[in-house]
């Protein structure tokens, strides 16, 4: 996926942070540090949603005919 950057800004971070972001860029195969950050943001959002909406995961089973609760004679 290629995105054109219409607007940019500069953020001051430590050299250690730049190294960490560069390692993550390589790990994710991102074209830029910006893309690596976007990947991290999406992963974080997904994790939050899974935590919020996945509370019953593994405890809910598919409905069966016996679950209908009505007489089908």
PQR file of N, CA, C, O and H, with PARSE charges and radii, in Angstrom:
ATOM      1  N   UNK A   1       0.844  -1.173   0.000 -0.4000 1.5000
ATOM      2  CA  UNK A   1       0.000   0.000   0.000 -0.0000 2.0000
ATOM      3  C   UNK A   1       0.888   1.233   0.000  0.5500 1.7000
ATOM      4  O   UNK A   1       1.778   1.359   0.841 -0.5500 1.4000
ATOM      5  N   UNK A   2       0.659   2.121  -0.912 -0.4000 1.5000
ATOM      6  CA  UNK A   2       1.459   3.330  -1.011 -0.0000 2.0000
ATOM      7  C   UNK A   2       0.554   4.519  -0.743  0.5500 1.7000
ATOM      8  O   UNK A   2      -0.473   4.692  -1.399 -0.5500 1.4000
ATOM      9  H   UNK A   2      -0.064   2.019  -1.595  0.4000 1.0000
ATOM     10  N   UNK A   3       0.934   5.323   0.210 -0.4000 1.5000
ATOM     11  CA  UNK A   3       0.183   6.524   0.527 -0.0000 2.0000
ATOM     12  C   UNK A   3       1.061   7.732   0.277  0.5500 1.7000
ATOM     13  O   UNK A   3       2.243   7.734   0.620 -0.5500 1.4000
ATOM     14  H   UNK A   3       1.768   5.183   0.744  0.4000 1.0000
ATOM     15  N   UNK A   4       0.496   8.734  -0.306 -0.4000 1.5000
ATOM     16  CA  UNK A   4       1.212   9.980  -0.480 -0.0000 2.0000
ATOM     17  C   UNK A   4       0.992  10.837   0.749  0.5500 1.7000
ATOM     18  O   UNK A   4      -0.137  10.997   1.213 -0.5500 1.4000
ATOM     19  H   UNK A   4      -0.464   8.732  -0.585  0.4000 1.0000
ATOM     20  N   UNK A   5       2.056  11.377   1.265 -0.4000 1.5000
ATOM     21  CA  UNK A   5       1.937  12.231   2.434 -0.0000 2.0000
ATOM     22  C   UNK A   5       1.643  13.649   1.976  0.5500 1.7000
ATOM     23  O   UNK A   5       2.482  14.288   1.341 -0.5500 1.4000
ATOM     24  H   UNK A   5       2.973  11.247   0.888  0.4000 1.0000
ATOM     25  N   UNK A   6       0.461  14.139   2.293 -0.4000 1.5000
ATOM     26  CA  UNK A   6       0.092  15.495   1.934 -0.0000 2.0000
ATOM     27  C   UNK A   6       0.611  16.497   2.954  0.5500 1.7000
ATOM     28  O   UNK A   6       0.977  17.621   2.610 -0.5500 1.4000
ATOM     29  H   UNK A   6      -0.221  13.620   2.809  0.4000 1.0000
ATOM     30  N   UNK A   7       0.636  16.083   4.187 -0.4000 1.5000
ATOM     31  CA  UNK A   7       1.080  16.966   5.248 -0.0000 2.0000
ATOM     32  C   UNK A   7       2.086  16.218   6.109  0.5500 1.7000
ATOM     33  O   UNK A   7       1.922  15.026   6.366 -0.5500 1.4000
ATOM     34  H   UNK A   7       0.339  15.170   4.466  0.4000 1.0000
ATOM     35  N   UNK A   8       3.102  16.896   6.543 -0.4000 1.5000
ATOM     36  CA  UNK A   8       4.084  16.289   7.431 -0.0000 2.0000
ATOM     37  C   UNK A   8       4.377  17.238   8.572  0.5500 1.7000
ATOM     38  O   UNK A   8       4.069  18.428   8.512 -0.5500 1.4000
ATOM     39  H   UNK A   8       3.236  17.864   6.334  0.4000 1.0000
ATOM     40  N   UNK A   9       4.974  16.691   9.605 -0.4000 1.5000
ATOM     41  CA  UNK A   9       5.410  17.480  10.740 -0.0000 2.0000
ATOM     42  C   UNK A   9       6.665  16.838  11.299  0.5500 1.7000
ATOM     43  O   UNK A   9       6.987  15.698  10.964 -0.5500 1.4000
ATOM     44  H   UNK A   9       5.224  15.724   9.654  0.4000 1.0000
ATOM     45  N   UNK A  10       7.353  17.542  12.122 -0.4000 1.5000
ATOM     46  CA  UNK A  10       8.570  17.030  12.739 -0.0000 2.0000
ATOM     47  C   UNK A  10       8.306  16.791  14.219  0.5500 1.7000
ATOM     48  O   UNK A  10       7.700  17.616  14.903 -0.5500 1.4000
ATOM     49  H   UNK A  10       7.091  18.468  12.394  0.4000 1.0000
ATOM     50  N   UNK A  11       8.775  15.645  14.692 -0.4000 1.5000
ATOM     51  CA  UNK A  11       8.652  15.317  16.115 -0.0000 2.0000
ATOM     52  C   UNK A  11      10.047  15.032  16.643  0.5500 1.7000
ATOM     53  O   UNK A  11      10.825  14.323  16.005 -0.5500 1.4000
ATOM     54  H   UNK A  11       9.267  14.976  14.136  0.4000 1.0000
ATOM     55  N   UNK A  12      10.360  15.574  17.786 -0.4000 1.5000
ATOM     56  CA  UNK A  12      11.664  15.339  18.382 -0.0000 2.0000
ATOM     57  C   UNK A  12      11.585  14.097  19.270  0.5500 1.7000
ATOM     58  O   UNK A  12      10.794  14.041  20.211 -0.5500 1.4000
ATOM     59  H   UNK A  12       9.728  16.151  18.304  0.4000 1.0000
ATOM     60  N   UNK A  13      12.424  13.098  18.953 -0.4000 1.5000
ATOM     61  CA  UNK A  13      12.500  11.874  19.752 -0.0000 2.0000
ATOM     62  C   UNK A  13      13.973  11.548  19.986  0.5500 1.7000
ATOM     63  O   UNK A  13      14.856  12.053  19.293 -0.5500 1.4000
ATOM     64  H   UNK A  13      13.067  13.144  18.189  0.4000 1.0000
ATOM     65  N   UNK A  14      14.212  10.706  20.963 -0.4000 1.5000
ATOM     66  CA  UNK A  14      15.593  10.331  21.272 -0.0000 2.0000
ATOM     67  C   UNK A  14      16.152   9.414  20.181  0.5500 1.7000
ATOM     68  O   UNK A  14      15.397   8.818  19.413 -0.5500 1.4000
ATOM     69  H   UNK A  14      13.494  10.295  21.526  0.4000 1.0000
ATOM     70  N   UNK A  15      17.469   9.310  20.124 -0.4000 1.5000
ATOM     71  CA  UNK A  15      18.104   8.417  19.158 -0.0000 2.0000
ATOM     72  C   UNK A  15      17.725   6.971  19.422  0.5500 1.7000
ATOM     73  O   UNK A  15      17.587   6.177  18.491 -0.5500 1.4000
ATOM     74  H   UNK A  15      18.082   9.794  20.749  0.4000 1.0000
ATOM     75  N   UNK A  16      17.560   6.634  20.680 -0.4000 1.5000
ATOM     76  CA  UNK A  16      17.155   5.271  21.036 -0.0000 2.0000
ATOM     77  C   UNK A  16      15.771   4.967  20.459  0.5500 1.7000
ATOM     78  O   UNK A  16      15.532   3.869  19.956 -0.5500 1.4000
ATOM     79  H   UNK A  16      17.673   7.278  21.436  0.4000 1.0000
ATOM     80  N   UNK A  17      14.865   5.939  20.533 -0.4000 1.5000
ATOM     81  CA  UNK A  17      13.523   5.755  19.981 -0.0000 2.0000
ATOM     82  C   UNK A  17      13.584   5.592  18.467  0.5500 1.7000
ATOM     83  O   UNK A  17      12.874   4.757  17.907 -0.5500 1.4000
ATOM     84  H   UNK A  17      15.059   6.831  20.942  0.4000 1.0000
ATOM     85  N   UNK A  18      14.422   6.376  17.801 -0.4000 1.5000
ATOM     86  CA  UNK A  18      14.582   6.250  16.353 -0.0000 2.0000
ATOM     87  C   UNK A  18      15.101   4.855  16.011  0.5500 1.7000
ATOM     88  O   UNK A  18      14.626   4.239  15.057 -0.5500 1.4000
ATOM     89  H   UNK A  18      14.999   7.054  18.256  0.4000 1.0000
ATOM     90  N   UNK A  19      16.058   4.357  16.769 -0.4000 1.5000
ATOM     91  CA  UNK A  19      16.587   3.008  16.523 -0.0000 2.0000
ATOM     92  C   UNK A  19      15.502   1.958  16.703  0.5500 1.7000
ATOM     93  O   UNK A  19      15.388   1.024  15.909 -0.5500 1.4000
ATOM     94  H   UNK A  19      16.444   4.857  17.544  0.4000 1.0000
ATOM     95  N   UNK A  20      14.710   2.119  17.748 -0.4000 1.5000
ATOM     96  CA  UNK A  20      13.621   1.174  17.999 -0.0000 2.0000
ATOM     97  C   UNK A  20      12.616   1.208  16.859  0.5500 1.7000
ATOM     98  O   UNK A  20      12.183   0.160  16.378 -0.5500 1.4000
ATOM     99  H   UNK A  20      14.802   2.878  18.392  0.4000 1.0000
ATOM    100  N   UNK A  21      12.243   2.406  16.423 -0.4000 1.5000
ATOM    101  CA  UNK A  21      11.294   2.536  15.322 -0.0000 2.0000
ATOM    102  C   UNK A  21      11.870   1.980  14.018  0.5500 1.7000
ATOM    103  O   UNK A  21      11.145   1.380  13.225 -0.5500 1.4000
ATOM    104  H   UNK A  21      12.595   3.257  16.813  0.4000 1.0000
ATOM    105  N   UNK A  22      13.143   2.173  13.802 -0.4000 1.5000
ATOM    106  CA  UNK A  22      13.783   1.635  12.602 -0.0000 2.0000
ATOM    107  C   UNK A  22      13.766   0.108  12.633  0.5500 1.7000
ATOM    108  O   UNK A  22      13.531  -0.530  11.606 -0.5500 1.4000
ATOM    109  H   UNK A  22      13.732   2.661  14.447  0.4000 1.0000
ATOM    110  N   UNK A  23      14.014  -0.481  13.807 -0.4000 1.5000
ATOM    111  CA  UNK A  23      13.940  -1.941  13.950 -0.0000 2.0000
ATOM    112  C   UNK A  23      12.528  -2.444  13.677  0.5500 1.7000
ATOM    113  O   UNK A  23      12.344  -3.469  13.021 -0.5500 1.4000
ATOM    114  H   UNK A  23      14.204   0.037  14.641  0.4000 1.0000
ATOM    115  N   UNK A  24      11.523  -1.714  14.186 -0.4000 1.5000
ATOM    116  CA  UNK A  24      10.137  -2.097  13.934 -0.0000 2.0000
ATOM    117  C   UNK A  24       9.787  -1.946  12.455  0.5500 1.7000
ATOM    118  O   UNK A  24       9.046  -2.764  11.908 -0.5500 1.4000
ATOM    119  H   UNK A  24      11.673  -0.881  14.719  0.4000 1.0000
ATOM    120  N   UNK A  25      10.310  -0.916  11.811 -0.4000 1.5000
ATOM    121  CA  UNK A  25      10.081  -0.722  10.380 -0.0000 2.0000
ATOM    122  C   UNK A  25      10.575  -1.943   9.602  0.5500 1.7000
ATOM    123  O   UNK A  25       9.888  -2.454   8.718 -0.5500 1.4000
ATOM    124  H   UNK A  25      10.911  -0.252  12.256  0.4000 1.0000
ATOM    125  N   UNK A  26      11.773  -2.395   9.949 -0.4000 1.5000
ATOM    126  CA  UNK A  26      12.329  -3.574   9.287 -0.0000 2.0000
ATOM    127  C   UNK A  26      11.509  -4.823   9.595  0.5500 1.7000
ATOM    128  O   UNK A  26      11.231  -5.628   8.706 -0.5500 1.4000
ATOM    129  H   UNK A  26      12.331  -1.980  10.667  0.4000 1.0000
ATOM    130  N   UNK A  27      11.129  -4.975  10.850 -0.4000 1.5000
ATOM    131  CA  UNK A  27      10.361  -6.147  11.279 -0.0000 2.0000
ATOM    132  C   UNK A  27       9.048  -6.260  10.512  0.5500 1.7000
ATOM    133  O   UNK A  27       8.664  -7.353  10.097 -0.5500 1.4000
ATOM    134  H   UNK A  27      11.355  -4.320  11.571  0.4000 1.0000
ATOM    135  N   UNK A  28       8.361  -5.141  10.324 -0.4000 1.5000
ATOM    136  CA  UNK A  28       7.062  -5.146   9.657 -0.0000 2.0000
ATOM    137  C   UNK A  28       7.169  -4.970   8.146  0.5500 1.7000
ATOM    138  O   UNK A  28       6.158  -5.015   7.445 -0.5500 1.4000
ATOM    139  H   UNK A  28       8.673  -4.253  10.661  0.4000 1.0000
ATOM    140  N   UNK A  29       8.372  -4.771   7.645 -0.4000 1.5000
ATOM    141  CA  UNK A  29       8.548  -4.578   6.211 -0.0000 2.0000
ATOM    142  C   UNK A  29       7.944  -3.273   5.718  0.5500 1.7000
ATOM    143  O   UNK A  29       7.523  -3.167   4.566 -0.5500 1.4000
ATOM    144  H   UNK A  29       9.193  -4.735   8.215  0.4000 1.0000
ATOM    145  N   UNK A  30       7.907  -2.292   6.591 -0.4000 1.5000
ATOM    146  CA  UNK A  30       7.328  -1.000   6.238 -0.0000 2.0000
ATOM    147  C   UNK A  30       8.314  -0.197   5.395  0.5500 1.7000
ATOM    148  O   UNK A  30       9.529  -0.355   5.511 -0.5500 1.4000
ATOM    149  H   UNK A  30       8.250  -2.378   7.526  0.4000 1.0000
ATOM    150  N   UNK A  31       7.767   0.662   4.550 -0.4000 1.5000
ATOM    151  CA  UNK A  31       8.585   1.502   3.689 -0.0000 2.0000
ATOM    152  C   UNK A  31       9.206   2.676   4.445  0.5500 1.7000
ATOM    153  O   UNK A  31      10.240   3.211   4.045 -0.5500 1.4000
ATOM    154  H   UNK A  31       6.779   0.790   4.455  0.4000 1.0000
ATOM    155  N   UNK A  32       8.558   3.066   5.542 -0.4000 1.5000
ATOM    156  CA  UNK A  32       9.035   4.229   6.304 -0.0000 2.0000
ATOM    157  C   UNK A  32       8.715   4.043   7.781  0.5500 1.7000
ATOM    158  O   UNK A  32       7.942   3.163   8.161 -0.5500 1.4000
ATOM    159  H   UNK A  32       7.718   2.631   5.866  0.4000 1.0000
ATOM    160  N   UNK A  33       9.320   4.880   8.595 -0.4000 1.5000
ATOM    161  CA  UNK A  33       9.007   4.857  10.026 -0.0000 2.0000
ATOM    162  C   UNK A  33       7.554   5.267  10.223  0.5500 1.7000
ATOM    163  O   UNK A  33       6.871   4.724  11.090 -0.5500 1.4000
ATOM    164  H   UNK A  33       9.948   5.595   8.287  0.4000 1.0000
ATOM    165  N   UNK A  34       7.077   6.219   9.429 -0.4000 1.5000
ATOM    166  CA  UNK A  34       5.677   6.634   9.511 -0.0000 2.0000
ATOM    167  C   UNK A  34       4.750   5.441   9.299  0.5500 1.7000
ATOM    168  O   UNK A  34       3.786   5.261  10.043 -0.5500 1.4000
ATOM    169  H   UNK A  34       7.632   6.661   8.724  0.4000 1.0000
ATOM    170  N   UNK A  35       5.038   4.634   8.295 -0.4000 1.5000
ATOM    171  CA  UNK A  35       4.217   3.449   8.030 -0.0000 2.0000
ATOM    172  C   UNK A  35       4.302   2.462   9.191  0.5500 1.7000
ATOM    173  O   UNK A  35       3.299   1.845   9.550 -0.5500 1.4000
ATOM    174  H   UNK A  35       5.821   4.780   7.691  0.4000 1.0000
ATOM    175  N   UNK A  36       5.476   2.308   9.775 -0.4000 1.5000
ATOM    176  CA  UNK A  36       5.629   1.414  10.930 -0.0000 2.0000
ATOM    177  C   UNK A  36       4.787   1.909  12.101  0.5500 1.7000
ATOM    178  O   UNK A  36       4.161   1.110  12.797 -0.5500 1.4000
ATOM    179  H   UNK A  36       6.291   2.809   9.483  0.4000 1.0000
ATOM    180  N   UNK A  37       4.768   3.216  12.321 -0.4000 1.5000
ATOM    181  CA  UNK A  37       3.957   3.785  13.398 -0.0000 2.0000
ATOM    182  C   UNK A  37       2.475   3.529  13.125  0.5500 1.7000
ATOM    183  O   UNK A  37       1.729   3.185  14.041 -0.5500 1.4000
ATOM    184  H   UNK A  37       5.277   3.866  11.756  0.4000 1.0000
ATOM    185  N   UNK A  38       2.046   3.695  11.877 -0.4000 1.5000
ATOM    186  CA  UNK A  38       0.649   3.432  11.525 -0.0000 2.0000
ATOM    187  C   UNK A  38       0.285   1.969  11.801  0.5500 1.7000
ATOM    188  O   UNK A  38      -0.810   1.683  12.285 -0.5500 1.4000
ATOM    189  H   UNK A  38       2.652   3.975  11.132  0.4000 1.0000
ATOM    190  N   UNK A  39       1.189   1.059  11.499 -0.4000 1.5000
ATOM    191  CA  UNK A  39       0.958  -0.367  11.779 -0.0000 2.0000
ATOM    192  C   UNK A  39       0.791  -0.581  13.280  0.5500 1.7000
ATOM    193  O   UNK A  39      -0.115  -1.296  13.709 -0.5500 1.4000
ATOM    194  H   UNK A  39       2.078   1.292  11.106  0.4000 1.0000
ATOM    195  N   UNK A  40       1.651   0.030  14.071 -0.4000 1.5000
ATOM    196  CA  UNK A  40       1.564  -0.105  15.527 -0.0000 2.0000
ATOM    197  C   UNK A  40       0.255   0.457  16.067  0.5500 1.7000
ATOM    198  O   UNK A  40      -0.357  -0.136  16.955 -0.5500 1.4000
ATOM    199  H   UNK A  40       2.387   0.610  13.723  0.4000 1.0000
ATOM    200  N   UNK A  41      -0.178   1.599  15.532 -0.4000 1.5000
ATOM    201  CA  UNK A  41      -1.440   2.208  15.968 -0.0000 2.0000
ATOM    202  C   UNK A  41      -2.608   1.276  15.646  0.5500 1.7000
ATOM    203  O   UNK A  41      -3.487   1.072  16.484 -0.5500 1.4000
ATOM    204  H   UNK A  41       0.319   2.081  14.810  0.4000 1.0000
ATOM    205  N   UNK A  42      -2.622   0.711  14.441 -0.4000 1.5000
ATOM    206  CA  UNK A  42      -3.697  -0.214  14.060 -0.0000 2.0000
ATOM    207  C   UNK A  42      -3.701  -1.453  14.943  0.5500 1.7000
ATOM    208  O   UNK A  42      -4.766  -1.932  15.333 -0.5500 1.4000
ATOM    209  H   UNK A  42      -1.908   0.876  13.760  0.4000 1.0000
ATOM    210  N   UNK A  43      -2.521  -1.976  15.262 -0.4000 1.5000
ATOM    211  CA  UNK A  43      -2.438  -3.145  16.147 -0.0000 2.0000
ATOM    212  C   UNK A  43      -2.973  -2.816  17.536  0.5500 1.7000
ATOM    213  O   UNK A  43      -3.670  -3.626  18.149 -0.5500 1.4000
ATOM    214  H   UNK A  43      -1.656  -1.587  14.946  0.4000 1.0000
ATOM    215  N   UNK A  44      -2.649  -1.639  18.022 -0.4000 1.5000
ATOM    216  CA  UNK A  44      -3.119  -1.230  19.351 -0.0000 2.0000
ATOM    217  C   UNK A  44      -4.634  -1.092  19.365  0.5500 1.7000
ATOM    218  O   UNK A  44      -5.294  -1.551  20.298 -0.5500 1.4000
ATOM    219  H   UNK A  44      -2.083  -0.981  17.525  0.4000 1.0000
ATOM    220  N   UNK A  45      -5.186  -0.464  18.337 -0.4000 1.5000
ATOM    221  CA  UNK A  45      -6.647  -0.321  18.251 -0.0000 2.0000
ATOM    222  C   UNK A  45      -7.324  -1.679  18.198  0.5500 1.7000
ATOM    223  O   UNK A  45      -8.333  -1.904  18.867 -0.5500 1.4000
ATOM    224  H   UNK A  45      -4.651  -0.092  17.579  0.4000 1.0000
ATOM    225  N   UNK A  46      -6.766  -2.588  17.398 -0.4000 1.5000
ATOM    226  CA  UNK A  46      -7.330  -3.929  17.281 -0.0000 2.0000
ATOM    227  C   UNK A  46      -7.290  -4.654  18.624  0.5500 1.7000
ATOM    228  O   UNK A  46      -8.256  -5.315  19.006 -0.5500 1.4000
ATOM    229  H   UNK A  46      -5.947  -2.405  16.855  0.4000 1.0000
ATOM    230  N   UNK A  47      -6.172  -4.529  19.339 -0.4000 1.5000
ATOM    231  CA  UNK A  47      -6.043  -5.182  20.654 -0.0000 2.0000
ATOM    232  C   UNK A  47      -7.068  -4.636  21.640  0.5500 1.7000
ATOM    233  O   UNK A  47      -7.647  -5.390  22.421 -0.5500 1.4000
ATOM    234  H   UNK A  47      -5.388  -3.992  19.029  0.4000 1.0000
ATOM    235  N   UNK A  48      -7.291  -3.333  21.602 -0.4000 1.5000
ATOM    236  CA  UNK A  48      -8.275  -2.720  22.510 -0.0000 2.0000
ATOM    237  C   UNK A  48      -9.671  -3.225  22.181  0.5500 1.7000
ATOM    238  O   UNK A  48     -10.435  -3.566  23.084 -0.5500 1.4000
ATOM    239  H   UNK A  48      -6.821  -2.720  20.967  0.4000 1.0000
ATOM    240  N   UNK A  49     -10.015  -3.276  20.884 -0.4000 1.5000
ATOM    241  CA  UNK A  49     -11.328  -3.776  20.496 -0.0000 2.0000
ATOM    242  C   UNK A  49     -11.515  -5.237  20.862  0.5500 1.7000
ATOM    243  O   UNK A  49     -12.578  -5.626  21.347 -0.5500 1.4000
ATOM    244  H   UNK A  49      -9.394  -2.998  20.150  0.4000 1.0000
ATOM    245  N   UNK A  50     -10.496  -6.047  20.634 -0.4000 1.5000
ATOM    246  CA  UNK A  50     -10.600  -7.466  20.986 -0.0000 2.0000
ATOM    247  C   UNK A  50     -10.773  -7.650  22.485  0.5500 1.7000
ATOM    248  O   UNK A  50     -11.518  -8.526  22.926 -0.5500 1.4000
ATOM    249  H   UNK A  50      -9.633  -5.731  20.240  0.4000 1.0000
ATOM    250  N   UNK A  51     -10.092  -6.832  23.261 -0.4000 1.5000
ATOM    251  CA  UNK A  51     -10.219  -6.918  24.720 -0.0000 2.0000
ATOM    252  C   UNK A  51     -11.612  -6.489  25.157  0.5500 1.7000
ATOM    253  O   UNK A  51     -12.209  -7.105  26.040 -0.5500 1.4000
ATOM    254  H   UNK A  51      -9.487  -6.121  22.902  0.4000 1.0000
ATOM    255  N   UNK A  52     -12.127  -5.435  24.539 -0.4000 1.5000
ATOM    256  CA  UNK A  52     -13.434  -4.897  24.925 -0.0000 2.0000
ATOM    257  C   UNK A  52     -14.589  -5.786  24.490  0.5500 1.7000
ATOM    258  O   UNK A  52     -15.529  -6.013  25.252 -0.5500 1.4000
ATOM    259  H   UNK A  52     -11.643  -4.935  23.822  0.4000 1.0000
ATOM    260  N   UNK A  53     -14.516  -6.285  23.272 -0.4000 1.5000
ATOM    261  CA  UNK A  53     -15.639  -7.035  22.718 -0.0000 2.0000
ATOM    262  C   UNK A  53     -15.423  -8.536  22.708  0.5500 1.7000
ATOM    263  O   UNK A  53     -16.288  -9.277  22.240 -0.5500 1.4000
ATOM    264  H   UNK A  53     -13.752  -6.101  22.653  0.4000 1.0000
ATOM    265  N   UNK A  54     -14.303  -8.997  23.208 -0.4000 1.5000
ATOM    266  CA  UNK A  54     -14.021 -10.423  23.200 -0.0000 2.0000
ATOM    267  C   UNK A  54     -14.121 -11.054  24.579  0.5500 1.7000
ATOM    268  O   UNK A  54     -13.537 -12.109  24.826 -0.5500 1.4000
ATOM    269  H   UNK A  54     -13.601  -8.395  23.588  0.4000 1.0000
ATOM    270  N   UNK A  55     -14.861 -10.412  25.478 -0.4000 1.5000
ATOM    271  CA  UNK A  55     -14.931 -10.895  26.858 -0.0000 2.0000
ATOM    272  C   UNK A  55     -15.495 -12.303  26.966  0.5500 1.7000
ATOM    273  O   UNK A  55     -15.087 -13.066  27.842 -0.5500 1.4000
ATOM    274  H   UNK A  55     -15.335  -9.555  25.277  0.4000 1.0000
ATOM    275  N   UNK A  56     -16.432 -12.661  26.086 -0.4000 1.5000
ATOM    276  CA  UNK A  56     -17.065 -13.979  26.157 -0.0000 2.0000
ATOM    277  C   UNK A  56     -16.457 -14.953  25.152  0.5500 1.7000
ATOM    278  O   UNK A  56     -16.965 -16.061  24.978 -0.5500 1.4000
ATOM    279  H   UNK A  56     -16.765 -12.041  25.374  0.4000 1.0000
ATOM    280  N   UNK A  57     -15.380 -14.550  24.494 -0.4000 1.5000
ATOM    281  CA  UNK A  57     -14.762 -15.423  23.496 -0.0000 2.0000
ATOM    282  C   UNK A  57     -14.373 -16.757  24.136  0.5500 1.7000
ATOM    283  O   UNK A  57     -13.763 -16.789  25.205 -0.5500 1.4000
ATOM    284  H   UNK A  57     -14.968 -13.650  24.636  0.4000 1.0000
ATOM    285  N   UNK A  58     -14.730 -17.845  23.478 -0.4000 1.5000
ATOM    286  CA  UNK A  58     -14.404 -19.170  23.986 -0.0000 2.0000
ATOM    287  C   UNK A  58     -15.456 -19.734  24.920  0.5500 1.7000
ATOM    288  O   UNK A  58     -15.436 -20.928  25.218 -0.5500 1.4000
ATOM    289  H   UNK A  58     -15.225 -17.819  22.610  0.4000 1.0000
ATOM    290  N   UNK A  59     -16.373 -18.903  25.388 -0.4000 1.5000
ATOM    291  CA  UNK A  59     -17.426 -19.365  26.298 -0.0000 2.0000
ATOM    292  C   UNK A  59     -18.772 -19.473  25.606  0.5500 1.7000
ATOM    293  O   UNK A  59     -19.695 -20.093  26.134 -0.5500 1.4000
ATOM    294  H   UNK A  59     -16.389 -17.933  25.146  0.4000 1.0000
ATOM    295  N   UNK A  60     -18.890 -18.883  24.444 -0.4000 1.5000
ATOM    296  CA  UNK A  60     -20.154 -18.913  23.715 -0.0000 2.0000
ATOM    297  C   UNK A  60     -20.059 -19.973  22.630  0.5500 1.7000
ATOM    298  O   UNK A  60     -19.082 -20.035  21.884 -0.5500 1.4000
ATOM    299  H   UNK A  60     -18.140 -18.380  24.015  0.4000 1.0000
ATOM    300  N   UNK A  61     -21.093 -20.807  22.555 -0.4000 1.5000
ATOM    301  CA  UNK A  61     -21.120 -21.854  21.543 -0.0000 2.0000
ATOM    302  C   UNK A  61     -22.214 -21.530  20.531  0.5500 1.7000
ATOM    303  O   UNK A  61     -23.127 -20.765  20.844 -0.5500 1.4000
ATOM    304  H   UNK A  61     -21.887 -20.757  23.161  0.4000 1.0000
ATOM    305  N   UNK A  62     -22.147 -22.083  19.343 -0.4000 1.5000
ATOM    306  CA  UNK A  62     -23.184 -21.837  18.333 -0.0000 2.0000
ATOM    307  C   UNK A  62     -24.539 -22.366  18.805  0.5500 1.7000
ATOM    308  O   UNK A  62     -24.611 -23.338  19.557 -0.5500 1.4000
ATOM    309  H   UNK A  62     -21.405 -22.704  19.088  0.4000 1.0000
ATOM    310  N   UNK A  63     -25.610 -21.711  18.353 -0.4000 1.5000
ATOM    311  CA  UNK A  63     -26.951 -22.161  18.704 -0.0000 2.0000
ATOM    312  C   UNK A  63     -27.235 -23.508  18.051  0.5500 1.7000
ATOM    313  O   UNK A  63     -26.750 -23.814  16.961 -0.5500 1.4000
ATOM    314  H   UNK A  63     -25.552 -20.921  17.743  0.4000 1.0000
ATOM    315  N   UNK A  64     -28.037 -24.301  18.756 -0.4000 1.5000
ATOM    316  CA  UNK A  64     -28.478 -25.594  18.228 -0.0000 2.0000
ATOM    317  C   UNK A  64     -30.003 -25.587  18.194  0.5500 1.7000
ATOM    318  O   UNK A  64     -30.641 -24.671  18.713 -0.5500 1.4000
ATOM    319  H   UNK A  64     -28.431 -24.052  19.641  0.4000 1.0000
ATOM    320  N   UNK A  65     -30.573 -26.607  17.583 -0.4000 1.5000
ATOM    321  CA  UNK A  65     -32.037 -26.723  17.556 -0.0000 2.0000
ATOM    322  C   UNK A  65     -32.600 -26.785  18.969  0.5500 1.7000
ATOM    323  O   UNK A  65     -33.690 -26.268  19.215 -0.5500 1.4000
ATOM    324  H   UNK A  65     -30.054 -27.351  17.161  0.4000 1.0000
ATOM    325  N   UNK A  66     -31.884 -27.404  19.903 -0.4000 1.5000
ATOM    326  CA  UNK A  66     -32.347 -27.518  21.280 -0.0000 2.0000
ATOM    327  C   UNK A  66     -32.412 -26.156  21.969  0.5500 1.7000
ATOM    328  O   UNK A  66     -33.139 -25.989  22.948 -0.5500 1.4000
ATOM    329  H   UNK A  66     -30.998 -27.823  19.703  0.4000 1.0000
ATOM    330  N   UNK A  67     -31.662 -25.192  21.466 -0.4000 1.5000
ATOM    331  CA  UNK A  67     -31.654 -23.855  22.067 -0.0000 2.0000
ATOM    332  C   UNK A  67     -32.870 -23.017  21.689  0.5500 1.7000
ATOM    333  O   UNK A  67     -33.104 -21.965  22.284 -0.5500 1.4000
ATOM    334  H   UNK A  67     -31.072 -25.327  20.670  0.4000 1.0000
ATOM    335  N   UNK A  68     -33.632 -23.462  20.724 -0.4000 1.5000
ATOM    336  CA  UNK A  68     -34.770 -22.684  20.247 -0.0000 2.0000
ATOM    337  C   UNK A  68     -35.801 -22.433  21.347  0.5500 1.7000
ATOM    338  O   UNK A  68     -36.385 -21.351  21.398 -0.5500 1.4000
ATOM    339  H   UNK A  68     -33.442 -24.317  20.240  0.4000 1.0000
ATOM    340  N   UNK A  69     -36.031 -23.380  22.202 -0.4000 1.5000
ATOM    341  CA  UNK A  69     -36.956 -23.203  23.313 -0.0000 2.0000
ATOM    342  C   UNK A  69     -38.411 -23.174  22.881  0.5500 1.7000
ATOM    343  O   UNK A  69     -39.259 -22.686  23.628 -0.5500 1.4000
ATOM    344  H   UNK A  69     -35.556 -24.259  22.161  0.4000 1.0000
ATOM    345  N   UNK A  70     -38.713 -23.666  21.731 -0.4000 1.5000
ATOM    346  CA  UNK A  70     -40.107 -23.703  21.287 -0.0000 2.0000
ATOM    347  C   UNK A  70     -40.444 -25.107  20.830  0.5500 1.7000
ATOM    348  O   UNK A  70     -39.570 -25.886  20.451 -0.5500 1.4000
ATOM    349  H   UNK A  70     -38.024 -24.062  21.124  0.4000 1.0000
ATOM    350  N   UNK A  71     -41.709 -25.406  20.874 -0.4000 1.5000
ATOM    351  CA  UNK A  71     -42.174 -26.735  20.462 -0.0000 2.0000
ATOM    352  C   UNK A  71     -42.387 -26.732  18.970  0.5500 1.7000
ATOM    353  O   UNK A  71     -43.198 -25.957  18.463 -0.5500 1.4000
ATOM    354  H   UNK A  71     -42.419 -24.773  21.182  0.4000 1.0000
ATOM    355  N   UNK A  72     -41.681 -27.577  18.260 -0.4000 1.5000
ATOM    356  CA  UNK A  72     -41.778 -27.625  16.798 -0.0000 2.0000
ATOM    357  C   UNK A  72     -42.443 -28.913  16.332  0.5500 1.7000
ATOM    358  O   UNK A  72     -41.976 -29.531  15.375 -0.5500 1.4000
ATOM    359  H   UNK A  72     -41.022 -28.206  18.672  0.4000 1.0000
ATOM    360  N   UNK A  73     -43.503 -29.323  16.975 -0.4000 1.5000
ATOM    361  CA  UNK A  73     -44.194 -30.559  16.592 -0.0000 2.0000
ATOM    362  C   UNK A  73     -44.958 -30.421  15.331  0.5500 1.7000
ATOM    363  O   UNK A  73     -45.590 -31.378  14.884 -0.5500 1.4000
ATOM    364  H   UNK A  73     -43.882 -28.821  17.753  0.4000 1.0000
TER
END
